[in-house]
Amino acid sequence: MSAEDFAINARVRQALARRWIRHQGLEVGTTDGVVLVKGRLDMEPGGPDVPGEDFPQERLVRRLRADLVAIPGVVDVVMEFHRSDRS
């Protein structure tokens, strides 16, 4: 992994934290500026609640994608999420 890809990974993890996304269960990687984020999509406890929505996943993913493509050096973003059962 290049130094630039390593720096992008750090910024991706910051973006996940800003959106209250739990990083456990996620794989984050960057190769030549292409970011891959995949795995289980869960929110951190105490994160913001949206009235009327149990889990606003589509909106969250759109906003996260926008955050990631704005990172300098990112040329593409691939996201493959699944949601774990929340009981």
C-alpha positions in Angstrom: 0.0 0.0 0.0 1.3 3.4 -0.9 1.7 6.2 1.6 -1.1 8.1 -0.2 -3.5 5.0 0.0 -2.6 4.7 3.7 -3.5 8.4 4.3 -6.8 7.9 2.4 -7.6 4.9 4.7 -7.1 7.1 7.7 -9.4 9.8 6.3 -12.0 7.1 5.4 -12.0 5.9 9.1 -12.5 9.5 10.2 -15.4 9.9 7.9 -17.0 6.7 9.3 -16.6 8.1 12.8 -18.1 11.4 11.9 -21.2 9.5 10.6 -21.4 7.4 13.8 -20.7 4.2 11.8 -19.2 1.4 13.8 -15.9 0.4 12.2 -15.9 -3.1 13.8 -17.2 -5.5 11.2 -16.1 -3.3 8.3 -13.2 -3.8 5.9 -11.6 -0.6 4.7 -8.9 -0.6 2.0 -7.5 1.6 -0.7 -5.6 0.7 -3.8 -4.4 3.3 -6.2 -7.0 5.8 -4.9 -9.9 3.3 -5.2 -11.6 3.0 -1.8 -13.3 -0.3 -0.7 -15.6 -0.3 2.3 -17.5 -3.5 2.9 -19.0 -5.5 5.7 -21.7 -5.0 8.3 -23.2 -1.5 8.5 -24.0 -0.7 12.1 -24.4 2.6 14.0 -22.5 3.4 17.2 -24.6 3.5 20.3 -25.6 7.1 21.2 -25.5 8.2 17.6 -28.1 10.6 16.2 -31.6 9.3 15.9 -33.8 10.2 13.0 -37.5 10.5 14.0 -39.6 8.0 12.1 -36.7 6.0 10.7 -35.4 2.9 12.3 -32.2 2.9 10.3 -31.9 5.5 7.4 -29.4 3.3 5.6 -29.9 4.7 2.0 -29.5 8.3 3.0 -26.5 7.4 5.3 -24.8 5.5 2.4 -25.3 8.4 0.0 -23.9 10.9 2.5 -20.9 8.6 3.3 -20.2 8.2 -0.4 -20.1 12.0 -0.9 -17.8 12.3 2.1 -15.4 9.7 0.7 -15.3 11.0 -2.9 -14.4 14.4 -1.5 -11.2 13.0 0.1 -8.2 14.2 -2.0 -6.7 11.4 -4.0 -9.8 9.3 -4.1 -10.7 8.3 -7.7 -13.6 5.9 -6.9 -15.5 4.4 -4.0 -16.9 0.8 -3.8 -19.2 0.1 -1.0 -20.6 -3.4 -0.2 -22.7 -3.3 3.0 -25.0 -5.6 4.7 -26.9 -4.9 7.8 -26.7 -7.1 10.8 -29.8 -8.2 12.7 -30.5 -5.7 15.4 -32.4 -7.2 18.3 
